[in-house]
Amino acid sequence: MNGLRFLCKAGLGCFSAVWFLSAASFAGTDSTAAGENVFKSHCVLCHGTDATGNTTMGKQLKARNLHSAIVQKKSDAELKHIITAGEGNMPAFSAQLSSAQIDELVAYVRQLGKSKK
């Protein structure tokens, strides 16, 4: 009887863990999709639709290729700070984007790192 209780508890624990991980995966997907929308409305002028920085404005400002190792090696906190406060030729977006939108944008930039260009 004790073994049955253990198996039920273990099964419930496994079910809970699978459910939590599935929910986290869907949340990440939603965050990435939302980040893509933010990117399309605020970033494409300089970084381009493909995020390589290969636009007229991007070339003038030396916009980074967001797929590149130099961008992808930065921590999420560093990326959030750059988007929020600006860096070099990149302007600050703290007045245009909420903290949640910036987090979504960071999630999208991370997704870009999975496809090298």
C-alpha positions in Angstrom: 0.0 0.0 0.0 2.8 2.4 0.8 4.4 1.6 -2.6 1.1 2.6 -4.3 1.0 5.9 -2.5 4.6 6.5 -3.5 3.8 5.8 -7.2 0.8 8.0 -7.1 2.8 10.8 -5.6 5.6 10.3 -8.0 3.2 10.2 -11.0 1.5 13.3 -9.9 4.9 15.0 -9.4 6.0 13.9 -12.9 2.7 15.1 -14.4 3.1 18.5 -12.7 6.7 18.8 -13.9 5.7 18.0 -17.5 2.7 20.4 -17.3 5.0 23.2 -15.9 7.6 22.7 -18.6 5.0 22.6 -21.4 3.5 25.9 -20.1 6.9 27.5 -19.9 7.6 26.4 -23.5 4.3 28.0 -24.7 5.0 31.2 -22.7 8.5 31.4 -24.3 6.9 31.0 -27.7 4.3 33.8 -27.0 7.1 36.0 -25.7 9.2 35.4 -28.8 6.2 36.1 -31.1 5.4 39.3 -29.1 9.1 40.2 -29.3 9.0 39.8 -33.1 6.1 42.2 -33.3 8.1 44.8 -31.2 11.1 44.2 -33.4 9.0 44.8 -36.6 7.6 48.0 -35.3 10.7 49.5 -33.7 13.9 47.9 -35.0 13.7 47.1 -38.7 14.7 50.6 -39.9 18.2 50.0 -38.6 18.6 46.2 -38.1 16.5 45.2 -41.2 13.8 42.6 -41.5 16.4 39.9 -41.3 18.1 41.5 -38.2 21.5 41.7 -39.9 21.8 45.5 -39.9 22.2 45.5 -43.7 20.0 48.5 -44.3 20.9 52.0 -45.5 20.4 53.4 -42.0 21.9 50.3 -40.4 25.1 50.7 -42.4 25.4 54.4 -41.5 24.9 53.7 -37.9 26.9 50.4 -37.9 24.0 48.5 -36.5 24.9 45.1 -35.2 23.9 41.8 -36.8 21.7 40.4 -34.1 22.5 36.9 -35.1 26.2 37.5 -34.5 28.2 35.9 -31.7 29.1 39.4 -30.4 25.4 40.1 -29.7 24.5 36.6 -28.6 27.3 36.3 -26.1 25.8 39.2 -24.1 23.7 38.3 -21.1 20.0 39.0 -21.1 20.6 41.8 -18.6 23.2 43.4 -20.9 20.8 43.2 -23.9 18.0 44.7 -21.8 20.3 47.5 -20.6 21.4 48.3 -24.2 17.8 48.4 -25.5 16.7 50.5 -22.5 19.5 53.0 -22.2 21.1 52.8 -25.7 24.8 52.2 -26.5 27.0 53.7 -29.1 24.8 54.7 -32.1 21.8 52.8 -30.8 19.3 55.1 -29.1 17.5 54.4 -25.9 14.1 52.8 -26.1 13.0 53.3 -22.5 10.5 56.0 -23.4 9.0 53.9 -26.3 8.9 50.4 -24.8 7.7 49.0 -21.6 9.9 46.7 -19.5 7.7 43.7 -20.6 8.2 44.7 -24.3 12.0 44.9 -23.8 12.0 41.4 -22.2 10.0 40.1 -25.2 12.5 41.8 -27.5 15.4 40.1 -25.7 13.6 36.7 -26.1 13.3 37.4 -29.8 17.0 38.4 -30.1 17.8 35.1 -28.4 15.7 33.2 -31.0 17.6 35.0 -33.8 20.8 33.6 -32.4 19.6 30.1 -33.3 19.6 31.0 -37.0 23.0 32.3 -38.1 23.1 34.9 -40.9 
